[in-house]
């Protein structure tokens, strides 16, 4: 029996995934969570074999959950089910130890197949997306990504400096580096391009 936890912030999608997987005789949905923090608590309480998670959720993202699982060396496999067919997201997911990456518009039976594959130690990743993920490297480092994400959310350099405990000049330097690496004119274009590529 494959024990699964679902993490998905959209109630209708969460319910549909749970109902779909409950039809499989070898899959047991232990529970579900509507945000990343709740998912993290449920992971520790229920100890599933596999976490099926979206990427963008309140609290922690699916990628951040995968990173925590990897850092704490928990014996839990991760499958991401998302609308984001972006190579940058897949690349970051693979770096975080994710074993499966499926798009929400894939046929429903693919999820059960992916769960069985991942549970047995394999990987379930869209081959075309996997190919694209390694064709263009993410030029940003973690700090540039963090600063650019906050700038894209409308925070000023001063606000970002306070939040990240950095100097105003250091924040400006990180933004300038990110803009230069992405070859754009300003922080808004940098944010838009990085998000489009899945690097944020």
C-alpha positions as CSV (number, residue, x, y, z in Angstrom):
1,X,0.0,0.0,0.0
2,X,1.3,3.5,-0.9
3,X,0.5,6.1,1.7
4,X,0.0,9.6,0.3
5,X,-0.4,13.1,1.7
6,X,-1.9,15.8,-0.6
7,X,-0.9,19.5,-0.4
8,X,-3.0,21.7,-2.7
9,X,-4.5,25.1,-1.9
10,X,-7.4,24.9,-4.3
11,X,-10.2,22.9,-2.5
12,X,-11.8,21.6,-5.7
13,X,-8.5,20.3,-7.1
14,X,-7.6,18.8,-3.7
15,X,-10.9,17.0,-3.4
16,X,-10.7,15.7,-7.0
17,X,-7.1,14.4,-6.5
18,X,-8.2,12.7,-3.3
19,X,-11.3,11.1,-4.9
20,X,-9.2,10.0,-7.9
21,X,-6.5,8.3,-5.9
22,X,-9.0,6.7,-3.5
23,X,-10.3,4.6,-6.5
24,X,-6.9,2.9,-6.6
25,X,-6.7,-0.3,-4.6
26,X,-3.0,0.1,-3.7
27,X,-3.1,3.8,-2.8
28,X,-4.2,5.2,0.6
29,X,-4.7,9.0,0.9
30,X,-3.8,9.6,4.6
31,X,-4.8,13.3,4.6
32,X,-4.6,16.6,2.8
33,X,-3.4,20.2,3.5
34,X,-4.4,23.5,2.0
35,X,-1.1,25.3,2.6
36,X,2.6,24.5,3.0
37,X,2.9,25.0,6.7
38,X,-0.1,22.7,7.4
39,X,1.4,20.2,4.9
40,X,4.7,20.2,6.9
41,X,2.9,19.5,10.2
42,X,0.9,16.7,8.6
43,X,4.0,15.2,7.0
44,X,5.6,14.8,10.4
45,X,2.4,13.5,12.0
46,X,1.3,11.1,9.3
47,X,4.7,10.0,7.9
48,X,3.4,9.2,4.3
49,X,5.4,7.4,1.7
50,X,4.8,10.1,-0.9
51,X,3.8,13.8,-0.8
52,X,1.8,15.0,-3.8
53,X,2.1,18.8,-3.8
54,X,1.4,21.9,-5.9
55,X,4.2,24.4,-6.3
56,X,2.6,27.7,-5.3
57,X,0.7,27.6,-2.0
58,X,0.4,30.0,1.0
59,X,3.0,29.5,3.7
60,X,5.6,27.2,2.1
61,X,5.7,26.4,-1.6
62,X,5.9,22.8,-2.8
63,X,9.6,23.4,-3.6
64,X,10.3,24.7,-0.1
65,X,8.6,21.6,1.3
66,X,10.7,19.4,-0.9
67,X,13.9,21.2,0.3
68,X,12.9,20.7,4.0
69,X,12.3,17.0,3.4
70,X,15.7,16.7,1.7
71,X,17.5,18.7,4.4
72,X,16.0,16.6,7.2
73,X,16.6,13.4,5.2
74,X,13.0,12.3,5.7
75,X,12.1,9.0,3.8
76,X,9.3,10.7,1.9
77,X,9.2,10.9,-1.9
78,X,7.8,14.1,-3.5
79,X,5.7,14.4,-6.6
80,X,4.8,17.9,-7.8
81,X,1.6,18.3,-9.7
82,X,1.4,21.8,-11.2
83,X,0.2,24.1,-14.0
84,X,3.8,25.4,-14.4
85,X,5.4,23.8,-17.5
86,X,8.5,25.9,-16.9
87,X,11.9,24.3,-17.1
88,X,13.3,26.5,-14.3
89,X,10.7,25.1,-11.9
90,X,11.6,21.6,-12.9
91,X,15.3,22.2,-12.5
92,X,14.8,23.6,-9.0
93,X,12.5,20.7,-8.1
94,X,15.1,18.1,-9.2
95,X,17.8,20.0,-7.2
96,X,15.4,19.6,-4.2
97,X,15.2,15.9,-4.6
98,X,11.7,15.7,-6.2
99,X,11.0,12.3,-7.8
100,X,8.0,13.3,-9.9
101,X,6.9,16.3,-11.8
102,X,3.5,16.2,-13.6
103,X,1.4,18.8,-15.2
104,X,-2.2,19.2,-14.2
105,X,-3.4,18.9,-17.7
106,X,-1.9,15.4,-18.0
107,X,-4.3,12.4,-18.2
108,X,-5.6,11.5,-14.7
109,X,-4.3,7.9,-14.8
110,X,-0.7,9.3,-15.0
111,X,-0.8,10.3,-11.4
112,X,-1.4,6.8,-10.1
113,X,1.2,5.4,-12.4
114,X,3.7,8.1,-11.2
115,X,3.0,7.3,-7.6
116,X,3.8,3.6,-8.2
117,X,6.9,4.4,-10.2
118,X,8.2,6.9,-7.5
119,X,7.3,4.6,-4.6
120,X,9.5,1.9,-6.2
121,X,12.4,4.3,-6.4
122,X,12.0,5.5,-10.0
123,X,11.3,9.0,-11.4
124,X,8.2,10.3,-13.2
125,X,9.0,13.4,-15.1
126,X,7.7,14.7,-18.4
127,X,10.5,13.9,-20.9
128,X,10.1,17.1,-23.0
129,X,10.2,19.3,-19.9
130,X,13.2,17.4,-18.6
131,X,15.1,18.1,-21.8
132,X,14.2,21.8,-21.7
133,X,15.2,22.1,-18.0
134,X,18.8,21.4,-18.9
135,X,19.0,23.5,-22.0
136,X,19.0,26.9,-20.2
137,X,20.7,27.4,-16.8
138,X,19.3,29.6,-14.1
139,X,21.8,32.5,-13.9
140,X,20.6,33.8,-10.5
141,X,22.0,32.8,-7.1
142,X,19.7,32.3,-4.1
143,X,20.1,35.8,-2.7
144,X,19.5,37.5,-6.0
145,X,16.4,35.4,-6.5
146,X,15.2,36.3,-3.0
147,X,15.7,40.0,-3.5
148,X,14.2,40.0,-7.0
149,X,11.1,38.2,-5.8
150,X,10.5,40.8,-3.1
151,X,11.1,43.6,-5.5
152,X,8.6,42.1,-7.9
153,X,6.1,42.0,-5.1
154,X,6.4,45.8,-4.9
155,X,8.8,46.2,-1.9
156,X,11.3,49.0,-2.0
157,X,15.0,48.4,-1.6
158,X,14.7,49.8,1.9
159,X,11.9,47.4,2.8
160,X,13.9,44.5,1.4
161,X,17.0,45.5,3.3
162,X,15.1,45.6,6.6
163,X,13.4,42.3,5.9
164,X,16.6,40.4,4.9
165,X,18.8,42.2,7.4
166,X,21.0,43.6,4.6
167,X,22.3,47.1,3.9
168,X,20.4,49.3,1.4
169,X,23.5,49.3,-0.9
170,X,23.8,45.5,-0.8
171,X,20.2,45.1,-1.9
172,X,20.8,47.5,-4.8
173,X,23.9,45.5,-5.8
174,X,21.9,42.2,-5.8
175,X,19.2,43.9,-7.9
176,X,21.7,45.3,-10.3
177,X,23.5,41.9,-10.6
178,X,20.1,40.2,-11.4
179,X,19.2,42.9,-14.0
180,X,22.6,42.5,-15.6
181,X,22.5,38.7,-15.7
182,X,19.1,38.7,-17.2
183,X,20.0,41.4,-19.8
184,X,17.0,43.6,-19.1
185,X,16.5,47.3,-18.4
186,X,15.0,47.3,-14.8
187,X,13.9,45.3,-11.8
188,X,10.3,44.9,-13.1
189,X,11.5,43.3,-16.4
190,X,13.9,41.2,-14.5
191,X,11.2,39.9,-12.2
192,X,8.9,39.2,-15.1
193,X,11.5,37.3,-17.1
194,X,12.8,35.3,-14.2
195,X,9.2,34.4,-13.2
196,X,8.4,33.4,-16.8
197,X,11.4,31.1,-16.9
198,X,10.5,29.5,-13.6
199,X,13.6,30.9,-11.8
200,X,11.7,32.6,-9.0
